[in-house]
């Protein structure tokens, strides 16, 4: 699964798990449909708005996206991020 497809699948899964309609994502429904079907890629500001409207931090959304792509699961990804952030200090 590529990044665009994983982003769409992840947004759809989070949205559905919270019982939200596509319109609750805060962007027009047609755009959300295209996004969830892997036909569109959001800009960074749109991605942040999507995460906010889903009630998650943008890093949570991106971690879930990359976890869906594998091979690392979310715990491995978060440990890697923490390590990389510490090395940047």
C-alpha positions in Angstrom: 0.0 0.0 0.0 1.4 3.4 -0.9 1.4 6.5 1.2 -1.7 8.1 -0.5 -3.7 5.0 -0.2 -2.7 4.4 3.4 -3.6 8.0 4.3 -7.1 7.5 2.9 -7.7 4.2 4.5 -6.5 5.5 7.9 -8.7 8.6 7.7 -11.7 6.5 6.8 -11.0 4.0 9.6 -10.6 6.7 12.3 -13.6 8.6 11.0 -15.8 5.5 11.0 -14.5 4.4 14.4 -15.7 7.7 15.8 -19.0 7.5 14.0 -18.4 10.6 12.0 -19.8 11.4 8.6 -17.4 12.6 5.8 -18.7 16.1 6.3 -17.4 16.1 9.9 -13.8 16.0 8.6 -14.4 19.7 7.8 -13.7 19.8 4.1 -16.3 19.3 1.4 -17.6 15.7 1.2 -16.4 15.1 -2.4 -12.8 16.0 -1.4 -13.0 13.7 1.6 -14.3 10.8 -0.5 -11.5 11.3 -3.0 -9.0 11.4 -0.1 -10.3 8.3 1.5 -10.2 6.5 -1.9 -6.5 7.4 -2.4 -7.2 9.8 -5.2 -6.1 13.0 -3.5 -3.2 14.0 -1.3 -3.8 16.7 1.3 -1.5 19.7 1.9 0.1 20.0 5.3 -2.5 22.5 6.5 -5.3 20.3 5.3 -3.8 17.3 6.9 -3.5 19.2 10.2 -7.2 20.3 9.9 -8.3 16.7 9.1 -6.5 15.4 12.2 -8.0 18.1 14.4 -11.5 17.4 13.1 -10.9 13.7 13.7 -9.9 14.5 17.3 -6.3 13.3 17.0 -2.9 14.9 16.9 -1.4 15.2 13.4 1.5 12.9 14.6 -1.0 10.3 15.7 -2.6 10.4 12.3 0.7 10.1 10.5 1.9 7.3 12.9 -1.3 5.4 12.1 -0.8 6.0 8.3 2.8 4.7 8.4 1.9 1.8 10.7 -0.7 0.7 8.2 2.0 0.7 5.5 4.3 -1.6 7.6 6.7 -3.1 8.3 6.9 -1.2 11.6 4.0 -1.1 14.0 3.0 2.0 15.9 5.2 1.2 19.0 8.2 0.6 16.8 7.6 3.9 14.9 7.1 5.9 18.1 10.3 4.5 19.6 12.2 5.4 16.4 10.7 8.9 16.4 11.7 9.5 20.0 15.2 8.3 19.3 15.5 10.5 16.2 14.2 13.5 18.1 16.7 13.0 20.9 19.6 12.8 18.4 18.5 16.1 16.9 18.9 18.0 20.3 
